[in-house]
Amino acid sequence: MARVDVKMPDEFLERMSRLGSQFDNIAEKVLEAGGEVVLEKTKNNLSSVIGKDTKYDSRSTGELESSLGLTSVKMDKNGNFNIKVGFSEPRRDGGSNAQLANIIEYGKSGQNAKPFLKPAKSASKKKCIETMKTAFESEVEKL
């Protein structure tokens, strides 16, 4: 599955590092706000490509779309906080939502690619950063 990274601007990270003990709580809220922006765009893009321009009638059950969501905020081994947009597993039929999404995104023999994740990253990047900045300012004002 494709990986999406949206980096916070350096000056933004500097300001966050000055928050001391409140950093972790504020970082979570800021990442969740930004993640929601990317999730919304990804869901819209996915909905617009499922079942479109297919050779045969769509057999979509809506399960792939409903499994799309955000993880909780976690810290990686390098001390960076991360939130991910992804698919819950497994499908009711035992298959993999991530595999199905990969086929839609990149295509396969006899099935054209219908990218939804990469365009969502590009289209939501600016709004995501602005939303995170606004959430950050809001949280700092509460202190």
KEKE-3310 file (N, C-alpha, C; in steps of 0.2 Angstrom, whole numbers, plus 5000, padded with zeros to 4 digits):
npx = (5004:5002:5012:5009:5016:5016:5025:5028:5031:5047:5048:5036:5038:5048:5041:5033:5041:5044:5034:5036:5030:5017:5018:5016:5002:4996:5002:4996:4983:4984:4989:4978:4969:4974:4975:4961:4958:4965:4960:4946:4947:4953:4943:4932:4939:4940:4927:4923:4930:4927:4919:4918:4919:4920:4922:4913:4897:4897:4903:4903:4902:4903:4911:4925:4926:4920:4929:4940:4950:4957:4972:4977:4987:5004:5020:5035:5051:5060:5056:5047:5030:5016:5002:4990:4982:4972:4966:4955:4957:4952:4943:4926:4925:4937:4947:4959:4958:4968:4975:4965:4963:4975:4975:4965:4971:4983:4980:4979:4983:4972:4964:4963:4972:4966:4969:4967:4973:4986:4982:4974:4983:4991:4981:4976:4986:4990:4979:4978:4990:4987:4976:4982:4990:4981:4974:4985:4988:4976:4976:4988:4983:4975:4983)
npy = (4994:5011:5024:5038:5053:5068:5082:5092:5110:5117:5128:5127:5115:5118:5128:5119:5111:5119:5118:5109:5098:5097:5094:5081:5079:5090:5088:5076:5080:5089:5082:5073:5082:5086:5073:5070:5078:5073:5060:5063:5068:5057:5047:5053:5053:5039:5034:5040:5033:5019:5006:5013:5015:5001:4985:4976:4975:4983:4975:4980:4981:4991:4989:4991:5005:5008:5003:5011:5022:5031:5029:5028:5040:5037:5035:5033:5023:5033:5043:5051:5057:5049:5047:5037:5035:5022:5005:4995:4978:4960:4958:4953:4942:4936:4941:4954:4971:4981:4975:4975:4989:4992:4986:4994:5007:5005:4997:4982:4967:4969:4978:4995:5007:5016:5029:5035:5037:5044:5056:5061:5064:5074:5084:5087:5092:5105:5111:5102:5105:5119:5117:5109:5119:5129:5121:5119:5132:5135:5125:5130:5142:5138:5135)
npz = (5000:4997:5005:5014:5018:5027:5031:5045:5045:5049:5058:5064:5071:5080:5088:5094:5102:5112:5122:5132:5145:5140:5127:5121:5122:5115:5103:5099:5097:5087:5076:5075:5070:5058:5052:5050:5040:5029:5029:5026:5012:5006:5008:5000:4987:4986:4986:4974:4964:4965:4957:4945:4928:4924:4917:4920:4929:4945:4960:4972:4990:4999:5010:5009:5009:5021:5030:5030:5039:5053:5062:5080:5088:5087:5094:5085:5083:5082:5089:5083:5081:5074:5064:5055:5039:5035:5031:5040:5045:5045:5030:5029:5021:5023:5016:5011:5014:5012:5001:4991:4990:4985:4973:4967:4967:4960:4949:4939:4929:4915:4922:4924:4933:4946:4954:4970:4983:4982:4974:4984:4994:4988:4986:4998:5006:5008:5015:5026:5033:5036:5044:5055:5060:5064:5074:5083:5087:5094:5104:5111:5115:5125:5136)
capx = (5000:5006:5013:5008:5020:5015:5029:5026:5036:5052:5046:5030:5041:5052:5037:5030:5046:5045:5029:5037:5026:5011:5019:5013:4994:4995:5004:4991:4977:4986:4990:4972:4965:4977:4973:4954:4957:4967:4955:4940:4949:4954:4936:4929:4942:4939:4920:4922:4933:4924:4914:4917:4922:4922:4920:4907:4894:4901:4901:4905:4898:4904:4915:4931:4925:4918:4935:4945:4950:4963:4975:4978:4993:5009:5027:5040:5057:5064:5053:5042:5023:5013:4995:4990:4976:4972:4960:4955:4957:4951:4936:4921:4926:4944:4952:4963:4956:4974:4976:4960:4964:4981:4973:4962:4976:4989:4978:4982:4982:4965:4961:4966:4973:4961:4972:4963:4977:4991:4979:4971:4989:4992:4975:4974:4992:4990:4973:4981:4995:4983:4972:4986:4993:4975:4973:4990:4986:4970:4978:4992:4979:4971:4987)
capy = (5000:5017:5027:5046:5057:5075:5084:5098:5114:5117:5133:5124:5110:5122:5130:5113:5109:5123:5117:5105:5092:5097:5093:5075:5080:5094:5084:5071:5084:5093:5076:5070:5087:5085:5067:5070:5082:5068:5055:5065:5068:5050:5044:5056:5050:5032:5034:5042:5028:5012:5004:5017:5013:4994:4981:4972:4978:4984:4971:4984:4980:4996:4986:4994:5012:5008:5001:5017:5026:5034:5025:5032:5043:5033:5037:5028:5022:5039:5048:5055:5055:5047:5045:5035:5034:5015:5001:4990:4971:4958:4958:4948:4936:4934:4944:4960:4978:4984:4972:4977:4996:4993:4985:5000:5012:5004:4993:4975:4965:4969:4983:5001:5010:5022:5032:5039:5039:5049:5062:5064:5067:5080:5089:5089:5094:5112:5111:5098:5109:5124:5114:5108:5126:5131:5117:5120:5139:5134:5122:5134:5147:5135:5134)
capz = (5000:4997:5011:5014:5024:5027:5036:5048:5044:5054:5063:5068:5076:5085:5093:5098:5106:5118:5126:5138:5147:5137:5120:5119:5122:5110:5096:5097:5095:5081:5071:5073:5066:5051:5049:5048:5033:5024:5029:5022:5005:5004:5007:4994:4981:4985:4983:4967:4959:4966:4953:4939:4922:4925:4911:4922:4934:4951:4965:4978:4996:5004:5015:5009:5011:5028:5034:5030:5045:5056:5068:5085:5087:5090:5093:5081:5086:5081:5093:5080:5082:5068:5063:5048:5036:5032:5031:5045:5042:5039:5027:5031:5018:5025:5011:5014:5012:5009:4995:4987:4989:4981:4966:4964:4967:4955:4944:4938:4922:4913:4926:4924:4939:4948:4960:4975:4989:4980:4973:4991:4998:4985:4986:5005:5010:5011:5020:5032:5036:5039:5050:5060:5063:5068:5080:5087:5090:5098:5110:5115:5119:5131:5141)
cpx = (5004:5007:5013:5012:5018:5019:5027:5032:5041:5050:5041:5033:5044:5047:5034:5035:5047:5039:5030:5033:5019:5012:5015:5005:4993:4997:4999:4985:4978:4986:4983:4968:4968:4975:4966:4954:4959:4962:4948:4941:4949:4947:4932:4932:4940:4932:4919:4925:4930:4918:4913:4921:4925:4919:4913:4903:4898:4898:4902:4900:4898:4909:4922:4931:4924:4924:4940:4944:4957:4965:4975:4985:4998:5016:5031:5046:5062:5062:5048:5035:5020:5006:4994:4983:4976:4966:4961:4954:4954:4944:4932:4922:4933:4949:4955:4960:4962:4975:4971:4961:4970:4980:4969:4967:4981:4986:4981:4980:4974:4961:4965:4967:4968:4964:4967:4968:4982:4987:4976:4977:4990:4987:4974:4980:4992:4984:4975:4985:4992:4979:4976:4989:4987:4974:4979:4989:4981:4972:4983:4989:4976:4976:4988)
cpy = (5006:5021:5035:5049:5065:5078:5091:5103:5115:5122:5131:5119:5113:5125:5125:5111:5113:5122:5112:5099:5092:5095:5087:5076:5084:5091:5079:5075:5087:5087:5074:5075:5086:5079:5066:5073:5077:5063:5057:5065:5061:5046:5046:5053:5043:5031:5035:5037:5021:5011:5008:5014:5006:4991:4978:4976:4978:4979:4974:4983:4986:4995:4990:5001:5012:5006:5006:5021:5029:5029:5030:5035:5039:5036:5032:5028:5028:5045:5053:5053:5054:5046:5043:5034:5027:5012:4996:4983:4966:4960:4953:4942:4933:4937:4951:4966:4981:4981:4975:4985:4997:4991:4991:5005:5011:5000:4986:4973:4965:4975:4989:5003:5016:5025:5036:5041:5045:5056:5065:5067:5074:5086:5091:5092:5101:5113:5108:5102:5115:5122:5112:5114:5129:5128:5118:5127:5138:5131:5126:5140:5145:5135:5140)
cpz = (5000:5003:5010:5020:5022:5033:5038:5046:5050:5060:5067:5073:5081:5090:5097:5103:5113:5123:5132:5139:5143:5129:5118:5118:5116:5103:5094:5094:5088:5075:5070:5069:5059:5048:5047:5041:5028:5023:5025:5014:5002:5003:5001:4988:4980:4983:4976:4962:4960:4961:4946:4934:4922:4919:4913:4927:4941:4956:4972:4984:5000:5009:5015:5011:5018:5033:5034:5036:5047:5062:5074:5084:5091:5089:5090:5085:5086:5086:5090:5081:5075:5069:5056:5046:5033:5033:5037:5042:5047:5036:5030:5028:5019:5021:5015:5010:5009:5002:4990:4985:4985:4974:4963:4963:4961:4949:4944:4931:4920:4917:4927:4931:4940:4954:4964:4981:4987:4978:4980:4995:4995:4986:4993:5009:5013:5016:5026:5036:5040:5045:5056:5064:5067:5074:5085:5091:5095:5105:5114:5118:5125:5137:5146)
residu = (MET:ALA:ARG:VAL:ASP:VAL:LYS:MET:PRO:ASP:GLU:PHE:LEU:GLU:ARG:MET:SER:ARG:LEU:GLY:SER:GLN:PHE:ASP:ASN:ILE:ALA:GLU:LYS:VAL:LEU:GLU:ALA:GLY:GLY:GLU:VAL:VAL:LEU:GLU:LYS:THR:LYS:ASN:ASN:LEU:SER:SER:VAL:ILE:GLY:LYS:ASP:THR:LYS:TYR:ASP:SER:ARG:SER:THR:GLY:GLU:LEU:GLU:SER:SER:LEU:GLY:LEU:THR:SER:VAL:LYS:MET:ASP:LYS:ASN:GLY:ASN:PHE:ASN:ILE:LYS:VAL:GLY:PHE:SER:GLU:PRO:ARG:ARG:ASP:GLY:GLY:SER:ASN:ALA:GLN:LEU:ALA:ASN:ILE:ILE:GLU:TYR:GLY:LYS:SER:GLY:GLN:ASN:ALA:LYS:PRO:PHE:LEU:LYS:PRO:ALA:LYS:SER:ALA:SER:LYS:LYS:LYS:CYS:ILE:GLU:THR:MET:LYS:THR:ALA:PHE:GLU:SER:GLU:VAL:GLU:LYS:LEU)
# end
